[in-house]
């Protein structure tokens, strides 16, 4: 885990918020659950975040533009 500015994170990065895993999707965070993504929270522009996605993968997500596999389950949108 590492700290980062929430506004600087790319889509697909996961962060902890109140001990729960959320994925970054555009201007929002979506709570991950085994049944899919649920609660939507607006991403704060000045917040710091505990990032659970490894730094090397965060950097990859910053630069990836397409994939043969969908990045996120449809419930994230």
N, C-alpha and C positions, 0 to 999 in steps of 0.2 A: 504494500500500500504506500501511496505517496500523496503529497498535497499539491494542488494546482488550482489556478483560478478557474472557476466554473465556466466563465464566459469563453475561455480559451480552448475548451475541450471539444473534440469532433464528435459528430453523431456516432453512436455505437459504443462510446466509452461508458463504463459503469462506475458509479460513485455510491458512497454510503451517505444516507440522509437519515438521521435518527436511528442508525443501526440497520436500516433496510436498504437493499440494493435497488438502485434506480439507473435506468439507461438514459443517455442524452439523446434527444430527438428534436432537432431544430431548436426552437426557443423554449422547450419544455424538458422536463424529466418525467419518465414513466416508471412506476413501481413494478418491479419484476415479481411475479408469483409463479408457482408451478402451473397454474391454469392460464397464464398469459400475462400481458401487461395490463395494469389497472390504473390506479390513481395517477392523474396528471397534475404536475406542479410546474408553475412558470419558473424558468431558470433565471436566477438572479444574476445581474451583470457584474456585481461587485463581491459576490460570495466566494469564499475559498471552499474547496471540496476535498474529501478524502477519496482518492481515486483507487479503485480496486483492479482496474485493467492495467496490466504491466506497461511501463513506459515505452518499451519497444513497440508494443501493439498500438498504443495511443498514437505514436508517430506514424505507423503504417496507416491507421484510420484517417489521419490528416491528409494523406496523399492518394488513397484509393478512390477511384472514380467509378469503377464497375467491377462486378464479380459474377462468376458463373452461378453462385448460390445467393439467395436473398440474405441480406445482412440481419434483418430483424423480422420477427414474427409479425403478421398483419395486425395483431392486437396492439402493437406499439403506435399505430397511426390512427 
